[in-house]
Amino acid sequence: MNPLKKLFKQTAIYGLATVLPRMISFILLPLYTGILATAGYGRLVVIFSYIAIFNVFLAYGMETTFFRFFNKSDDKENVVSTSLISIIITTCIFLVVALLLQNQIAAVTGIDLQYIRYAIFIVALDALVIIPFAWLRANEKPIKYAIIKIANVIINFGLNIFFLLYLPGIAESNPEGIWSFLYQPDYEIAYVFISNFIASAITLAILFPLYLDSTYHFDTTLWKRMMGYAWPILVAGIAFTINEVFDKILLEKLLPEDVAESETGMYAACYKLGMFMTLFATAFRMGIEPFFFSHAGTKNPQKAYAQITNYFVIFGSVILLAVVVFSDILKVLFVRDESYWEAMNIVPIILLAGFFLGIYHNLSVWYKVTDKTRFGAFISIIGAIITIIINAVFISKIGYMASAVATLMAYGTMMVLSYYFGKSRYPIPYNFRKILFYLGISILFATISFYGFDRSLYVGVPLLLIFLTLIYKLESDKLKQIFIKK
């Protein structure tokens, strides 16, 4: 099979498995925003932001590190065993320390103690599935990977619906039954975390056979080499997570107390419409990361890397323009409460920021395949600094718009820096005329549609059709080679 065709086939499968879990937040968004006021939803988002930060600490770069060493090593079982033992030990240490310090964590974060406990166990369960999921990807088992991810989605989604929609009515109609015992008034946020916990526990149970099959031999020398590769990825992951979620935390901390949670909720809800781009970029990355490593030793891999980036920009440009054009329809579907719509102006900014992030992931191949991951850490730290400074200085002046601009500036800077450092250390023949052409046209049309004509479909749809026609005229032959069997 054509390597690029195989890549896009796997990317489609990984994309489904990646998009569906995140689509829960879209599907459940009308439920959350219908049941919770803007302040309640803002509180929920902030807690999930802390969970995301701790997830990075407990992963400490092991996913990408596992790929690198699994592909390089002749003794793959040794890599699997050492990785599993490392994750088990660090997760157990985290559980003990976090439970001992749960009261202090609650005091520092301002989060209710019961939510802290749920978050601790969710983070631990998520950490324990990192290597099993990485093993499935490294062994090119996208179907199994997708099935397990989708099962997690179905369980989480079903439990959310049951706890938030059906349990109150069942308990009220049968006050002496077991369901009445399970139901607690004003317990909606806790039910969200209980749903996540159960889904994560079942996912670990499904993947547990890899733990049972391991030889549990810990190679200290290999582990030290892996940590040498992983620590810059950990630093980069922390910095990246700051870019991704820290804006919600800062909004809650820096805005006036009477509006902090409410505006955080509005921002987070509309932010999710911009996440269509992030979903695409994440799915694409899930497919290309194993491809990058497995083709690093082939003849002239740089040519394939350049082609992949071209295709990413083409598809990303279409997504950017399409979401902007249909943003008013999407907001009705996913954010039905009009009190959240005040923040709709951030959507194009977040979409473009996600686009820049996706391009950055494509450009970052050079430091991953050359084992120079410290550059990834440095670049991500720069992005995090930009995020913190812009938010800290401007949130008090322009509110959540500062967070949107900070996200765009951070990812744009990371994209440019990755290209700048990589062009002399691992030259890749990117077609910048084509990249800038599609990127520029999509941004221009999106700006005209959203800001120039107030999201009018009568203007936006023709612009989208013109753009699609342009892509068809220029790229149809190459795209057919990849997506159409001959």
N, C-alpha and C positions, 0 to 999 in steps of 0.2 A: 504493500500500500504506500502511496505517496506520503512521505513524512508529514507534510503540511496537512494533508487530508486526514491522516491519523490524528494529528494534533487537534484539529478542529472537531473531529468526532468525539475525542475524549473531553475536550473543553465543553462541548454541548452537554455531555453526561454530568461532568463535574459541575457545570453551570446549573443544571437542574437541581443537583444535590445541594449546591451552595445557595441558590436563589430561594428555594422553597423554605429552608429554615428562616431566612431573613424575611421572606414574604409573610411569615406569621405576624411580624410587626405591622405589615400593611393590612393583612386580613383582620387582625385584632384591633387595629387602630380605631375603626368606628366604634367597636365595643368599649375600648378603654376610654375614648373621648366622650362616649355617651354616658358611661357610668361614673367616670371620674371628672371632676371639675378641672379646669386648667392647672390649678395649684396641685391637685392630687396626681395628675399625670406628670407634672413637672417633678414631683417627689419620686415617682416611680422611675423616671428617666435618670435622675441623679444616682439612684441606687444601682441601676444597671451600668452606669458609667464607672462607678467604683469596682463593680464586678469585672468589667472589661480590663481595668488597670491591673487588678490582681491576677487575672488570667494570664497576662503577659509575663508577670513575675514567675508564675508557676510553670510556664512553658519554657522560659529562659532560652529561647532560640533553638530548642531541640528538634522542632519539626524540620526546618531547613537543614540543620546539621545532620539529622538522620538521613535525609535525601543524599547529601553530599557524600557521607561516609558509606552508606549502603551501596551506592553506585561505584565507589572507588575500591571497596574492599572485596577480597576473594572469600573471606570468612564472614558472610553476611549474618549468620546466626550470632556471631560474637557481637556484631553491631546492635542487633535486636536485643540481645540479652543485657548488654551493658546499658543501653538506653532505657530499657524497662526498669532495671534496678535503680538507676539514677532518678527517674521520675517517681517511683514508689517512695524512695527515701525522702526526697524533698517534699512530696505531698504530705507524708505523715508528719514531718517536722512542722509544716505549715499548719496542719490541723491542730496539733497540740498547742502551738504558740498562739494561734488565732483564738482558740477557745479559752485559753487562759487570760488573754487580753481583750476579750470581747467587750467588756464594760468600757475600757479605755478607748477602743475603736469607736464605739457608739458615741462617746463623749466628744471625740475629735471630729467625727464626720457629721454629728448632729442627726444620725439615723437611729430609729427605734431599735432597741436591742433584739427584738424578735426577728426583724429583717436582717440584722447582722448575722444571726445564727443561720438563717436560710442561705444567705450569701456565702458564708464560709463553706458549707457543705456543697453548694452548687459549684463553686470554684474548684474544690477538691475533685469532684466527680469529672468535671471538664478536663482537668489536668491528666487524669488517669486514662483518658481515651486519645490523647495526643499521639502517642507512638502507634497504637493499633490503627488509627486512621491514616497516619503517615505510611505505615507498612502497606496498607491497601493501595495507596497511591503509588508508592515506589514499585510495587509489583504489578502495576497497571491493571487493577481490578476496579474499574470505575463503576461497573454495574452494582457490585456488592456494596461499594462505598455509597452509591446513591440510594440503594434500598434502605440501608441503615439510617442514613440521614433523613430520608423521607419518613421512616417509621418514627423517628424522634419528633418530627414535625407534627405528624398525625396525633401522636399521644399528647404532646404539649397543647396543640390546638384543641383537641377534644376535651381535655381537662379544664382548660380555660373557659370554654363554652359551658361545660357542666357546672363548674363552681360559680361562675359569675351570672349565668343566665337561668339555669334550671334549679340549682340547689335551693335558692331562696324560696321559690314557689313550692317545691316538694316539701321542704321543712315546714312551711306555713300550713300546707294542706294535711300534714301528718305530724302534729306537734309532739306525739309520744314515740315516734319511730326513731330509728338509728340515724336517719338523715337530719333530723332536727338536732341530734347531738353533734353532728359534724358542722352544722351551720352556725356561723358567728356573725352577727350584724357588724357592719362597718369593717369588714375583714377582707375587702376586695384586693388590696395590695398584697396581703399575705397569701391569698389564694393564687395570685399570679406566680409567686415564688414557689409555692407548693407544687404547682403544675410543672414548673421548670425542673424542680428537684426530682420528681418522679420520672419525668422523661429522661433526664440525665442518668439516673440510676439504671433504668431499663437499657439504655444505650450501652452503658458499661457492661451490663450483664451479657448483652449480645456479643460484645467484642472480647469478653473475658477469656475465651479459648486461647488467644495468643499468649496471655499470661500463663495459662496452664501448660502450653506446649514449649515454653522457653526453658533452656538449660540452666538459666540463672548463674551464668559465669560472668563475673565482673572483671573486665580487663582494665586495670588502673591506668596503664600506659595509653590505651585507646581513649579512655574517658578524659584524660588530661588533654589529648589532642582535640577531642570533640569540644571540650570546654573552651579551648583556645580559639576554635572556630565560632563557638556559639556566643561568647560574651558580647562581641560587638553587635550580634543580632539581637541579643537581649536589650542592650542599650538602645538600639534602633527601634525595637518594639515598644519600649517604654516611651520613647520620644514620639513614635507614630501614634500611640494610644492617646498621648496628651493632645496631639493634633486632632484626633478623632472624637474624643469624648470630654476632654477637660473643659471645653467651652461651656458645657451644660453646668458643670460644677462651679465654674467661675461666675456664670450668670446668677446662680443661686446665692453665691457669697457676696457679689459686688453690687447687685441691684438693690434698691430700697426693699426692706423686709416685707412691706405690704404688697409688693408686686413681683417679688423675686420668683416664687414658684409658679405664679401664673404666666409670666412672660417666658420663663424657661419651658413651660408646657407648650405654649404657642410656637415657640422657636423649634422645639424638638419635633412637634407634629408636622410642621411644614418642611422641616429638614428631611423627613422621611421621603417626601416626594422627590427631593434631589438625590435620594439614595438609589434610584433606578440606575444611575451611572455607576455608583459604587458596586452594586450587585453585578453588573456586567463586568466591571474591571476585576472584581474578585473571582468571578467564574473563569475569566480569561487567565488570570494568574494561576489558578488551580491547575489548569491544563498546561500552561507553558513552563511552569517551574520544573517538573520532571523532565520535560523536553529539553530545557536549557542544559541540564546536567548530563542527560544521556547522549546529547549530540555535541558536547563540548570537545570531544576527542576526534570528531569526524573531520573530513577535509572541508575547509572553508565554512565553518558553522556561522560565521559572521553574516554571510549572505542570507541564510535562513532567518537569523535574528532580525535583520533589517526588514525582510518581507513580513514577518509577523507583526512588527511595529506598524508597518503601513496598513495592514488589515485592521489592526486595533483602532487606528485613528479613523479609518473609514466608518467602521461600525459605531464607534463612539460618537462621531460627528452626527450620525443619523439619530442616535438615542438622545443626544443633547437637544437637537432641534425638535424632535418628536415630542419629548416630554414638555418642553417649553410651550409648544403649540397647543397641546392638549391639557395644559396644567389646570385650567378651570374645570374641566371634566374630571380630572384625577382628584382634585380637592373635594369634589362632591362625593366621589366614590369612597375615598379613604379618610377624609377629615370632615365628617358631615356636620359637626357643630360649628356654626359660623363664628363663634367667639374665638376660634383658633386661626381664622383666615387672615387676621391682621398681619401675620408674618409671611404672607405669600411672596413678598418681594425678595425674599432670600433664595427662592427656588433656583433661578438661573445661576446665581452665584455659587450655590452648593453643587449644582450639576457640573459647572465648569471646573470647580475645585476637584470633584471626583474624576473628571476627565484628565486633569493634570496628574492626579495621583496614579491613574492607570498607565499613563505614558511613562511616569517615573518608574513604575514596576517593570515595564518593558526595558527601559534604559538601564535598569540596575543589574542586568545580566552580567555586565563586565566584572563587577566586583565579587559576584557570587561564584562564577566559574574560575576566577583567578585566585580565589581564597583571600581576597582583600576586603573582608566584610567590615573592617574598621572604617572604611569610607562610608558604608551604609549607616553606621552609627553616627559618624560625624555629620552627615547630611541630615539625618533625622533630628539630631540635636539642634541644628540650626533651625529646622522647621518648628520644633517645639518652642524654641526661644522666641521666634516670631509670633507664634500663637499666643504665648503668655503675655508678651509685651503689648501687642495690639489689644488684646482683651482687657488687660489691666489698665491701660491708658484710656481706652475709648468706650468701654461698656457704660461707664457713668454718663457719657455724653450722648451716645447714639444707641445704647441698649444692645439688643441681639443682633443688629446689623453689624456691629463691631465683630461679633463672633463669626458671622458669615464671611466678612472681608478677611479676617485673620486666617480662616481655613483656606481661602483662595490664595492668599499671599504665601502661606506656608507651603502648600503643595506646589505652587508655581515655582517658588524658589528651589525646592527640592528637585524638581524636574530639570531645571536649568543647571544646577550644580552637578547632578549625576552625569549629564551629557558633558559638561566641561571637564570633569575629572576623568571620565572614561575615554574621551576621544584620543588622548595620547597614550593611555595605558592598555587599552584594548579596542583599537579602532574598528568601528562597525559602519558599513557604507549606507547610512540612512538616507532616504530620498527626501531631503528637507523641502524641496520645492513642492512635492506632493503633500507632505504632512502639513506644511503651513497653508497650502491652498485649501484643503478640506477643513482644517481647523478654523481658518479665517472666515470662510464662507458660512460655516455653521454658526459661528459666533455672531457674525453680521446679521444673518437672517433671524437668529434667536432674539437679538437685541431689538430689531425692527418690530418683530411680532409681539414681544412681551412688553417692552417699554414704549416703543413708538406708537403702536396702535392698540394699547391696552388689552392685549391677549385676544384680539379679534380673530376668530376662526376664518373669517373671510379673507384675511391677509395671511394668516399663518399656514393654513392648509395649502394654498397655491405655492408659497415659498418652500414648503416641505416637498411638494411634488416636483418642483423645479430642481431641488437638490438631489432627490432620488433619481430623476432623469439624467442629471449630470453624472452621477456615479455610474449609472447603467451604461451610458455612452463611453465612459473612460475605462471602466473596470470590468465589464461583463465577461469578457473572454477569460481573464485571469480568475475571476470568482467561479466561473463554471468549471474550470479545471479542478478546483478544490471540492466543490459541493455537489457536482453532478457526475454520477457514474457513467463511464463510457464502456 
